Amino acid sequence: IEASWGLLRGINCCRSELELESVARFLNLLDEQEVAGGLSNFFDFQDTVYSSFVPSTDAQESLSGLHLLTMHKSKGLEYDHVLLPSLSRPPRHDNKTLLVWHQRLNTAQEPHLFMAGVTKTGSEESSLYQLIRYEHKHKQLLESTRLLYIAVTRAKKSATLFANVVRDEDGGLKEPGSGTLLKRIWPQLEGHESVTVSALEDIYAVSKTDAGGTPDDIQPTLITRFNQVLEFEPWEQRALELPAKSEETAASESRSGAQKSLQPAAKIAASTSSTAEGYDHQSELPSILGTLVHRVFETYVSAPDRALFLRDLKSLEPHWRLAIRHLDLQHGAEEKAIAFIHASVQRTLETPSLAWIFDDQHLDSECELELSRFQSGQLRNFIIDRTFIDQNDVRWVIDYKTSTPSAGQTIDSFVAEQRENYRNQLDSHRSLFSYMESRPIRTGLLLTAIPALVEMEF
């Protein structure tokens, strides 16, 4: 992301040191929150960004004027006037954590630790879990009230508090939300002579009049122009150029793709033209189609109504088309690709003998499980398509394959080919689990073209 920002010359959009510092702060947060090339929880990251604060260098260096800082940073300082905005803003959503704990003193003044785990979805929450969450919430409530007190008492001459409130049907003011800072002081503020209530429309009208216009004089926001567009460095120019592939390389990759049994998708790609001279984007198609089928299987395992899921399978088509849109396939090839996904999914999920594989009631049921281990001095990452422990206490490790037999190939020959191609991969997965547990382990390939589960023997 940082490289893209640089290549797109995002720095030219920054008009001050503060904006540059803000970009650096965002990239640092992204680096801190990154997990295996992604974000474990996008919404938590979003909240972190929203709550981050980049102080103005000018404000810090100034001996007078406006200082912008958080309530935490204001402790021990004094100002002539204090302005506190957004007191009606609701707090960040309190997500249920996997484990909660609380330490308190008993009557003998001895510390006791209480711990509780989150309950399964749909089950009744334990009383201890509820109690500890209540204690944490109440503690945060007291802490936020303390911070508000600190912020208000920083003022030597005046303190001005800002908040948005809603009027009820009788024209009175509705009480603010229970988790807001405004709620903490609402009984003292409501009806007080020092409180001024202004309609947003009036504030907007006054601000426009002060600016020399009227409320109707809404001006369009101008697009920010680059101050000075820098030329690309030679290495950046090379990075932007599409790699040209020789005919020998393309032929070699084609043979490799056939060996990996991705012929249906390869045939679809072969029926289209390249999107750029010397570079065939359609070579990505086999991998993309396989990924899309994997995602459908993952969603199906956790679907509450599987019959409805299969009936509504067509509703996923827009997502599939979006995933292959950048390949610039011809219309006929695109339809073949969508039909290939449909056929692979329906053929597999409608086979009764394979239904047990997608049962989410298995012990330790996981889909697309990410694991890592050190091997030969290097960290290797693995993704297990499907794994669970059956009723006989046997660990199953299953890999999905969207391959189909080549023209004239028998089923037996196709199965033998798949076993040989993926023997090392499944053996690696099997040894990975053998390091973690001592139960029996069975591995297999789920071939969507037949469809059948082909068990591997080692």
C-alpha positions in Angstrom: 0.0 0.0 0.0 2.8 2.4 0.8 4.5 1.6 -2.5 1.2 2.3 -4.4 0.9 5.5 -2.5 4.3 6.5 -3.7 3.8 5.4 -7.3 0.5 7.3 -7.4 2.4 10.4 -6.1 0.1 10.8 -3.2 2.6 13.0 -1.5 1.8 15.7 -4.0 -1.7 15.9 -2.5 -0.3 16.8 1.0 -0.4 20.5 1.6 1.2 20.7 5.0 3.5 18.9 7.4 0.6 17.8 9.4 -0.9 15.9 6.5 2.4 14.2 5.8 2.6 13.2 9.4 -0.9 11.9 9.2 0.0 9.7 6.3 3.0 8.3 8.1 0.9 7.6 11.2 -1.7 5.7 9.1 1.0 3.6 7.5 2.6 2.9 10.9 -0.8 1.8 12.2 -1.3 -0.4 9.2 2.1 -2.0 9.7 1.3 -2.7 13.4 -2.2 -4.2 12.6 -1.1 -6.3 9.6 -1.5 -10.0 10.0 -0.3 -12.4 7.2 -0.8 -9.7 4.5 -4.2 -8.6 5.8 -6.2 -7.3 8.7 -7.6 -9.7 11.3 -10.5 -7.3 12.0 -11.1 -4.4 9.6 -13.6 -2.7 11.8 -11.2 -2.6 14.8 -8.5 -1.2 12.6 -11.0 1.5 11.4 -11.8 2.4 15.0 -8.1 2.6 15.7 -7.5 5.0 12.8 -10.5 7.1 13.8 -9.3 7.4 17.4 -5.7 8.2 16.5 -4.3 11.7 17.0 -1.5 13.4 15.2 -0.6 16.7 17.0 0.1 19.7 14.9 3.8 20.6 14.9 2.9 24.3 14.6 0.6 24.1 17.6 3.2 22.4 19.7 5.9 24.9 18.9 3.5 27.9 19.4 3.7 29.7 22.7 0.2 31.1 22.2 -2.9 30.5 20.1 -4.9 27.3 19.6 -3.7 23.9 21.0 -5.3 20.7 19.8 -4.9 17.7 22.0 -6.7 14.8 23.7 -8.2 14.7 27.1 -5.4 12.4 28.2 -2.7 14.8 27.1 -4.3 17.8 28.8 -3.7 16.5 32.3 -1.6 19.0 34.3 -2.0 21.8 31.8 -4.0 25.0 31.9 -5.6 27.2 29.2 -7.5 30.4 29.2 -10.4 28.8 27.2 -11.3 25.2 26.7 -13.5 23.9 23.9 -14.8 20.3 24.1 -16.5 19.0 20.9 -18.6 15.9 20.1 -19.7 15.1 23.7 -22.8 13.3 22.2 -20.7 11.0 20.1 -21.4 7.4 21.0 -18.5 5.3 22.3 -16.9 2.6 20.3 -18.9 -0.6 20.2 -18.0 -3.0 22.9 -17.3 -6.3 21.1 -17.5 -9.6 23.1 -14.0 -10.8 23.7 -13.0 -14.5 23.8 -11.9 -14.3 27.4 -12.7 -11.7 30.2 -11.2 -11.5 33.6 -11.4 -9.3 36.7 -9.5 -9.0 39.9 -10.9 -7.7 43.1 -10.4 -7.9 46.9 -12.5 -10.2 49.1 -13.6 -9.3 52.6 -10.2 -10.5 53.9 -8.5 -8.0 51.5 -7.1 -10.9 49.5 -7.0 -10.6 45.7 -9.2 -13.0 43.8 -9.1 -13.5 40.0 -12.4 -14.2 38.1 -12.2 -15.5 34.5 -15.0 -16.4 32.0 -15.0 -17.4 28.4 -17.5 -16.3 25.7 -20.4 -18.7 25.1 -21.3 -20.3 21.8 -23.5 -18.3 19.5 -27.2 -19.0 20.3 -26.4 -20.2 23.9 -27.3 -18.4 27.0 -24.5 -16.2 28.3 -22.9 -17.2 31.6 -23.7 -15.1 34.6 -20.0 -14.7 35.4 -19.3 -13.4 31.9 -22.1 -10.9 32.2 -20.9 -9.8 35.6 -17.3 -9.2 34.5 -18.4 -7.3 31.3 -20.6 -5.2 33.5 -17.7 -4.4 35.8 -15.5 -3.5 32.9 -18.2 -1.3 31.4 -18.8 0.5 34.7 -15.1 1.0 35.1 -14.8 2.6 31.7 -17.8 4.8 32.5 -16.1 6.1 35.6 -12.8 6.6 33.7 -14.5 8.6 31.0 -16.3 10.8 33.6 -12.9 11.4 35.3 -11.4 12.4 31.9 -14.3 14.8 31.3 -13.7 16.4 34.7 -10.0 16.8 33.9 -10.7 18.4 30.6 -13.2 20.9 31.9 -11.0 22.0 34.8 -8.1 22.8 32.5 -9.9 26.2 31.8 -8.9 29.3 33.6 -11.5 31.6 32.1 -14.2 29.6 30.3 -15.1 26.1 29.2 -17.4 25.6 26.2 -18.9 22.1 25.6 -20.4 21.1 22.2 -22.9 18.3 21.5 -25.7 17.4 19.1 -29.1 16.8 20.7 -32.5 15.8 19.3 -35.8 17.4 20.1 -38.8 15.3 21.0 -42.4 15.7 19.7 -43.1 18.3 22.5 -40.1 20.5 21.5 -38.0 19.3 24.5 -34.6 17.8 24.4 -34.2 14.0 24.3 -31.8 12.5 26.7 -28.4 11.6 25.1 -27.2 8.0 24.7 -26.2 6.2 27.8 -22.6 5.7 26.8 -21.9 9.3 25.8 -19.9 11.9 27.8 -22.9 14.2 27.6 -25.0 11.7 29.5 -22.6 12.0 32.5 -23.5 15.6 33.0 -27.0 15.8 31.5 -28.9 16.2 34.8 -26.8 19.3 35.6 -27.0 20.8 32.1 -30.7 20.2 31.2 -32.6 23.4 31.6 -29.5 25.3 32.9 -29.4 29.0 32.0 -25.9 28.7 30.6 -26.9 26.1 28.0 -27.6 27.5 24.5 -29.5 25.4 22.0 -29.2 26.3 18.3 -30.8 24.6 15.3 -28.2 23.3 12.8 -30.1 25.2 10.1 -29.6 28.5 12.0 -25.9 27.8 12.5 -25.4 27.0 8.9 -27.3 30.2 7.8 -25.1 32.4 10.1 -21.9 30.8 8.9 -22.9 31.4 5.3 -23.9 35.0 6.0 -20.6 35.7 7.8 -18.8 34.4 4.7 -20.6 36.9 2.5 -23.2 34.6 1.0 -26.5 33.0 1.6 -27.4 29.4 2.6 -28.3 28.7 -1.0 -24.9 29.7 -2.3 -23.5 26.1 -2.1 -20.1 26.0 -3.9 -18.8 22.8 -5.4 -15.7 21.3 -3.7 -12.7 21.7 -6.0 -10.5 18.7 -6.8 -7.1 19.0 -5.2 -4.5 19.4 -7.8 -0.9 18.2 -7.5 1.5 20.9 -6.5 4.2 19.5 -8.7 4.1 16.0 -10.3 7.5 14.4 -10.0 8.9 12.2 -12.7 9.0 8.5 -12.1 12.4 7.1 -11.1 13.8 4.4 -13.5 13.1 1.6 -11.0 9.5 2.9 -10.6 9.0 3.0 -14.4 10.2 -0.7 -14.6 7.8 -1.7 -11.8 4.9 -0.2 -13.8 5.7 -2.0 -17.0 4.0 -5.4 -17.6 6.4 -8.2 -17.9 6.7 -9.6 -21.4 6.7 -13.4 -21.6 8.4 -15.3 -24.4 6.6 -18.0 -26.3 8.8 -20.6 -24.6 7.8 -19.3 -21.2 4.1 -19.2 -22.1 4.3 -22.7 -23.5 6.1 -24.0 -20.4 3.5 -22.4 -18.1 0.7 -23.9 -20.2 2.2 -27.4 -19.8 2.6 -26.7 -16.0 -1.0 -25.7 -15.8 -2.1 -28.9 -17.6 0.0 -31.0 -15.2 -1.8 -29.3 -12.3 -5.1 -30.4 -13.9 -6.7 -27.0 -14.4 -7.7 -27.8 -18.0 -11.3 -26.5 -18.0 -10.2 -23.0 -16.8 -7.2 -23.1 -19.1 -9.4 -23.8 -22.1 -11.7 -20.9 -21.2 -8.6 -18.6 -21.0 -7.2 -19.9 -24.3 -10.4 -19.0 -26.1 -9.8 -15.3 -25.4 -7.2 -12.8 -26.5 -4.5 -11.2 -24.4 -5.3 -8.0 -22.6 -1.9 -6.6 -23.2 0.7 -7.3 -25.8 3.1 -10.0 -24.6 1.3 -10.6 -21.3 -1.7 -12.9 -20.9 -3.9 -11.9 -17.9 -6.0 -15.0 -18.5 -3.2 -17.1 -17.0 -4.6 -16.0 -13.7 -8.1 -17.5 -14.5 -7.5 -21.1 -13.2 -6.3 -19.9 -9.8 -9.2 -17.4 -9.5 -11.9 -20.0 -10.4 -10.4 -22.4 -7.8 -10.4 -19.7 -5.2 -14.0 -18.8 -5.9 -15.1 -22.5 -5.6 -13.2 -22.7 -2.3 -15.1 -19.6 -0.9 -18.4 -21.1 -1.8 -17.6 -24.3 0.0 -16.4 -22.3 3.1 -19.7 -20.3 3.1 -21.8 -23.5 2.7 -20.3 -25.2 5.7 -21.6 -22.4 8.0 -24.8 -21.7 6.1 -27.9 -22.0 8.5 -30.1 -23.1 5.6 -28.2 -25.2 3.1 -31.1 -25.9 0.8 -31.8 -22.2 0.5 -28.1 -21.5 -0.1 -28.1 -23.8 -3.1 -31.3 -22.3 -4.5 -29.8 -18.9 -4.2 -26.4 -19.8 -5.7 -27.1 -17.7 -8.7 -27.1 -14.6 -6.5 -23.3 -15.0 -6.1 -22.8 -14.5 -9.8 -22.2 -10.8 -9.6 -19.4 -11.4 -7.1 -17.8 -14.1 -9.4 -18.0 -11.8 -12.4 -16.4 -9.0 -10.4 -13.5 -11.3 -9.5 -12.7 -12.1 -13.1 -13.6 -8.7 -14.6 -10.0 -7.5 -14.8 -9.1 -10.4 -17.0 -11.1 -8.8 -19.8 -12.6 -12.1 -21.0 -14.8 -12.3 -24.1 -18.4 -12.7 -23.3 -18.5 -16.4 -24.2 -15.5 -17.2 -22.2 -16.9 -15.3 -19.2 -20.1 -17.3 -19.3 -18.1 -20.6 -19.5 -16.1 -19.5 -16.4 -19.3 -18.8 -14.5 -20.9 -22.1 -15.6 -17.7 -23.9 -14.6 -18.1 -22.6 -11.0 -21.8 -23.4 -10.9 -21.1 -27.0 -12.1 -18.2 -27.6 -9.8 -20.2 -26.4 -6.7 -23.5 -28.1 -7.5 -22.0 -31.3 -8.6 -20.1 -31.6 -5.3 -22.7 -30.3 -2.8 -25.5 -32.3 -4.3 -23.7 -35.6 -4.0 -25.1 -37.4 -0.9 -21.9 -39.4 -0.2 -19.9 -36.2 0.3 -22.4 -34.4 2.6 -20.5 -35.5 5.7 -17.5 -33.5 4.7 -19.4 -30.2 4.9 -21.0 -31.0 8.3 -20.2 -28.2 10.7 -21.1 -30.3 13.7 -17.7 -32.1 13.5 -15.3 -31.5 16.4 -12.7 -28.8 15.6 -14.4 -28.1 12.3 -12.4 -25.6 10.2 -12.4 -24.2 6.7 -9.4 -22.4 5.0 -7.4 -22.9 8.2 -4.1 -20.9 8.2 -1.2 -22.6 10.0 2.5 -21.9 10.1 5.7 -23.7 11.2 9.4 -23.4 10.9 10.9 -25.8 8.4 14.6 -25.8 7.4 15.2 -22.5 9.2 12.3 -20.8 7.4 8.8 -19.9 8.3 6.3 -21.7 6.0 2.6 -20.9 5.8 -0.1 -23.4 5.0 -3.8 -23.1 4.2 -5.9 -26.2 5.0 -9.1 -26.3 2.8 -11.1 -28.5 5.2 -10.2 -30.2 8.4 -12.2 -31.8 11.3 -12.3 -34.7 13.8 -14.9 -37.3 13.1 -16.9 -39.4 15.5 -14.1 -42.0 15.6 -11.6 -39.4 16.8 -9.8 -39.4 13.4 -8.4 -36.1 12.1 -9.4 -35.5 8.4 -7.3 -33.2 6.2 -9.0 -32.5 2.9 -7.8 -30.5 -0.1 -10.3 -29.3 -2.8 -9.3 -29.6 -6.4 -11.3 -28.2 -9.3 -9.5 -30.3 -11.9 -11.2 -32.3 -14.7 -9.9 -35.2 -16.8 -8.3 -34.2 -20.1 -9.9 -35.3 -23.4 -10.0 -39.1 -23.6 -8.6 -39.6 -20.1 -10.2 -42.3 -18.0 -11.4 -41.7 -14.5 -8.9 -44.2 -13.0 -6.0 -42.5 -14.9 -7.2 -39.1 -13.8 -7.4 -40.1 -10.1 -3.9 -41.7 -10.2 -2.6 -38.5 -11.8 -4.1 -36.3 -9.0 -2.7 -38.6 -6.3 0.7 -38.3 -7.8 0.5 -34.5 -8.3 -0.6 -33.7 -4.7 1.0 -36.5 -2.7 3.8 -34.3 -1.3 1.4 -31.5 -0.5 -1.0 -33.6 1.6 1.9 -35.4 3.2 3.2 -32.1 4.3 -0.2 -31.2 5.7 -0.4 -34.6 7.5 3.0 -34.1 9.1 1.9 -30.6 10.2 -1.0 -31.9 12.2 1.1 -34.8 13.6 3.3 -32.3 15.3 0.3 -30.8 17.1 -1.7 -33.9 18.1 -1.3 -37.7 18.5 -4.7 -38.9 17.0 -4.9 -40.8 13.7 -4.8 -38.6 10.6 -6.4 -39.3 7.2 -5.9 -37.1 4.2 -7.8 -36.9 0.9 -8.4 -34.9 -2.3 -12.0 -33.8 -3.0 -12.2 -33.8 -6.8 -15.1 -31.7 -7.8 -15.1 -33.0 -11.4 -16.0 -36.6 -10.5 -17.1 -35.8 -7.7 -15.4 -38.0 -5.1 -13.1 -38.0 -2.1 -9.9 -39.7 -3.0 -8.1 -40.8 0.1 -4.3 -40.7 0.1 -2.1 -43.5 1.4 1.4 -43.0 2.9 
